[in-house]
Amino acid sequence: MTREKDILSKIEELRQTIRYHDRKYYIEARPEITDYEYDKLIKELQGLEKAHPESITPDSPTQRVGGEPLTEFSTIEHRLPMLSIDNVYSEKELEEFYHRLRRMLGDREINFVAELKIDGVAVTLSYEEGLFRMGATRGDGYRGDDITANLKTIKEIPLRLEPPGGGLATLEVRGEVYLQNKDFQAMNLEREEKGEPQFANPRNAAAGSLKLLDPRLTARRRLRFQAHSIGYHEGLPLHSQQECLDTFKRLGLPVSPHYRFCKGLKEVRQYIEGWGTRKDELECMVDGIVIKVNSFDQWKLLGSTSKAPRWVVAYKYPPEQAISRIKDIVLQVGKSGVITPVAHLEPVHLAGTTVSRATLHNFEEMGRKDIRLHDYVTVQKAGEIIPQVVKVVEERRTGKEKVFPLPKACPECGGEVGREAEEVSLRCYNPLCPAQVKRRLRYFASRGAMDIDGMGTAIIEQLVDKGLIKDYADVYYLKFEDLVGLERMAEKSSRNLINGIEASKKRDLARLLSALGIHHVGTHAAEVLALHFVSLDKLMQATQEGLEEVHEIGPVMARSIVRFFSNPRTREIIKKLKAAGVNTHSLVEKRPVKEQKLSGKIFVVTGTLGKYSRHEIEALIKEMGGRVSSSVSKQTDFVVAGESPGSKLDKARQLGVKTISEKEFEKLIA
């Protein structure tokens, strides 16, 4: 018994020693032992744990990579939304941000914390009683993918926090996963040697690494992490962003060593100017400065819009520019048929990467800038990510440049092309256009559309390339034998996909309409159409005038719907969908009238709710016969207000619209 206690004591001592050296190396950047000595400690711990498997704990340093590869990522709902950040691009816009704060906060003193904006992937880490339990991507802001296994491979993320004094019940840490420039370059060099496609930039490489289903592969990518803000938490009284970052450091979480408390806007400007010339010296890609109001009490007063908090903004540095020559112009057809001209350039180094392609957006933009084949042009990266042509260098013209002709037919299928009156983009109207098939299928099978479990991008690529699918109706004619021979499709995964396809036949008409990819028709408009017309047949027979009589359907959308359903190829696809047994009726209409307690009522939801996510409460309102709007007007019946409701609550009060709490909403539907 004494010997067993000694072994367990030795195991715990090794773990504490390894955690200590992890902190010294990854958090404080002051290693005290060599890599060889560190590896010896790990191997000794692995040997003891192997001999005594009952001693293994989830927070042991040996548990960073383990288990079998995943087949897919599950979904996690964020306790508090992970909203995006508004950007500013000039001194004037920064001042406008400050003046908005001043109007809302009056004569209160406003101080800030300025931080470098790492160009990485936003994630959230959940700790319970100091132990790392779960991690997720930002996703749509309300739900993200569970990437816990991959995040555990990042040694900068502690599996156990060191809370001073204890009492840390629950803590959500938001931060950025990224790659250092040297690791990104080494990764691309390795991929080039293997004949694999290179990553466009460090952020894309980090995102791709986090979405690998095998954590052992992610572990090889040398991903890094920095914490920058706090989500839901209990047992940790914090009052400011500066206090939050200081606390993160004490807990053993990595934060940027360069963040700075700024007293007023003047010191923010100095911080921005100082890093403008030094950011290229950093070990990772930085594309701006994040400026946060320091006081958490002021955060509550300022609140958020539906997209972003009002207490933070990101100052983006002007993009780098370079001059290159257009070697060729090729046409690219998107999911919705939009034809985009793309310039093939003589390779040029720009913002840390080599650029050889740049979007020209559309033909109207090409004409406005007078961009011609073989022109010398100024190129920049929009947001330091997407290369685009800014202007022509006219003084370098030789007279040999050629105006690129407007295409008379789709470059992929030869089908009819046209331009709607309110649009600048040229579009292919053929729903069977090969260039559109893969993109359309990805959307058709996605979670927000027909939600076909198991039909991911890799499977779609193979199905189209092998000629098994030519349109989305063909999905419902796939057989087990078609799938089992595909790469990464064993018998079990093939049967699962067949079951997923079968289950999707029962989706509501609203989902089908959204999945069809009708131009201008999003998820909300699809729900409106499904509730009004009840069946797909009735919608297909509707005239433009009849469609315009439907609430929230305007003339632009009505024209697009009529054009879509008048296309003979579209009708052929729908005929195949029906023959396969896909539901074409509204299922909501079948609910008993007595359950339609919110029939005809218009709701606006604002702020953060406790029991429901935004998506859940809006779905419930629609299910019970109500309508959801994104803005408050005199026609609004109720505004459901949670925490930090923002300007929508003010607008409701101005218009005299009734506002109700989450509890009052539940009484309303009880």
Secondary structure, DSSP 8 states (H G I E B T S, - for coil): -HHHHHHHHHHHHHHHHHHHHHIIIIISS---S-HHHHHHHHHHHHHHHHH-GGG--TTSGGGSS-S---SS--EEE-SS------EE-SHHHHHHHHHHHHHHHTTS---EEEEEEE-SEEEEEEEETTEEEEEEE-TTSSEEEB-HHHHTT-TTS-SB---TTS---EEEEEEEEE-BHHHHHHHHHHHHHTT----SSHHHHHHHHHT-S-HHHHHTT--EEEEEEEEEEES----BHHHHHHHHHHHT----TT-EEESSHHHHHHHHHHHHTTGGGSSB-EEEEEEEESBHHHHHHH-B-SSSBTTEEEEE----EEEEEEEEEEEEE-TT-EEEEEEEEEEEEETTEEEEEEE---HHHHHHHT--BT-EEEEEEETTTEEEEEEE-GGG--S--B-----SS-TTT---EE--TT--SEEE--TT-HHHHHHHHHHHTSTTTT--TT--HHHHHHHHHTTS-SSGGGGGG--HHHHHTSTT--HHHHHHHHHHHHHHTT--HHHHHHHTT-TT--HHHHHHHHHHH-BHHHHHH--HHHHHTSTT--HHHHHHHHHHHHSHHHHHHHHHHHHTT---B-SGGGS-GGG-TTTT-EEEEESB-SS--HHHHHHHHHHTT-EE-SS--TT--EEEE-BS-THHHHHHHHHT-EEE-HHHHHHHH-
